[in-house]
Amino acid sequence: MTEACNRERILVVDDAIDTLEIIQRCLESHKYKVYTATGVIAANKILESTPIDLVITDVKMPKVSGYDLVRHIRENLKNTEVAVITGYPSIDGVVKAFKFGAEEYLAKPFTDEELLSLVQKVLEKLQMRRSIQSQMKSNKSAPYGIITESLVMQKVINAIEKAATNTATVLITGESGTGKELVARGIHYSSSRGSAPFVPINCGGIPESLLESELFGYVKGAFTGAVESRAGFFQTADGGTIFLDEISETIPAMQIKLLRILQEKEVYMVGSRQPRKVDIRIIAATNKDLQSLVNKNLFRKDLFYRLNVISIEIPPLYKRGSDILLLINHFTSKYAKELAISIPKFSDQVLQILKHYNWPGNVRELENVIQRLVIMNEGDFIDTPELPSLMRFSLKSEPAFNRTLADVEAEHIRGVLASVSGNKTQASRILDVDRKTLREKLKKL
């Protein structure tokens, strides 16, 4: 784990002195500024006089409980995050903590690594929210964190504004790397649910055997290894928004369960016959044509119509015109600042190449390329030889109609792999093939 660079301020609240000392020692060793309090009253006095980024609080304490502190912070301190720790974990306790506004929940005893992971996760979410809110207020060229001046993206921004005024289900479509999660976060944080949890789920990144228990939670004894009850992502998102990315990857049985949640607003934990009501907004996203999957009986028609109440389509990067140059400037400044170096300049030829490249990996690919150029550059000027080979010749090559389909396919596969630094999982998603098919094609290459 990287050390904190900006001395984030953390307040730890626990009536056990030993616990306070252990947590304080661990966090201070990673350069965090740590304050401690043995109760809620003492904690509130610190919060009144000192800006705090994160509060980590125990639940069971004398006089005033940690839940009351969580609720107080959520109602009065919009720029402070909260995490709950407890020696008495329970499903109801988890749900209650998240409902009051806690961002994370950790059961005692925990390791230093688990504590640090929690802190980093919460602070990253806080930084993301602050960045989006700051850009929304102060930078007209980056509403909702979207850096743009193009008309096609203005339509997306208008759709975000409308979606934020209600609680209807939203379906976001677009190629991989276009920023679907950024749009979902923009809707959530500018809506009336903005202070409640935003829970992103990659449906394609969770094994089918685990997806149900991860989404809905499970009760003790539900299956081998279920030694305790655990809340799922839907309970975690109670009062807020759950973002289901790659919704097309869910199997038919899971689609039926999602349909029930949309209709009844209740979930069944694995191993339980009692439903639990949840107050959530669902935002789904896909890089595939769901209507086409419906026509092929690969996706439920009734679920598609339930999800597709508000539809937002994000255009690929090559259709965003001058946004490419805006993003180049943004990412160059970002990574130069991280490395504490002067911002390098690009030659006109490099800017021409970057502007006219087709960017199959979209904004994510552009960011990766700029990051690599800034890191590897040894001076303050970036010229054509420093570009990836695929890009160096992209302007010089003329359309060749005497090439075989296999040659064209091979070049495209190499280009996509280069754009994602050789990551076969990402490449298979962009190419819309499974990993086995991609491996077979790579063997032929």
Buried (B, 14 or more C-beta within 10 A) or exposed (E): EEEBEEEBBBBBBBBBEEBBEBBBEBBEEBEBBBBBBBBBEBBBEBBEEEEBBBBBBBBEBEEBBBBBBBBBBBEEBEEBBBBBBBEEBEBEBBBBBBBBBBBBBBBEEBEBEEBBBBBBBBBEBBBBBBEBBEBBEEEEEBBBBBBBBBEBBEBBBEBBBEBBEEBEBBBBBBBBBBBBBBBBBBBBBBBEBBBBBBBBBEBBEBEEEEBBBBBBBBBEEBEEEBEEBBBBBBBBBBBBBBBBBBBBBBEEEBBEBBBBBBEEBEBBBBBBEEBBEBEBBBBBBBBBBBEEBBEEEEBBEEBBEBBBBBEBEBBBBBEBBEBBBBBBBBBBEBBBEEEEEEEBEBBEEBBBBBBEBEBBBBBBBBBBBBBBBBEEBEEEEBBBEBBBEBBBEBEEEEEEEEEEEEEEBBBBBBBBBBBBEEBEEBBBBBBEBEEEEBEEBBEEE
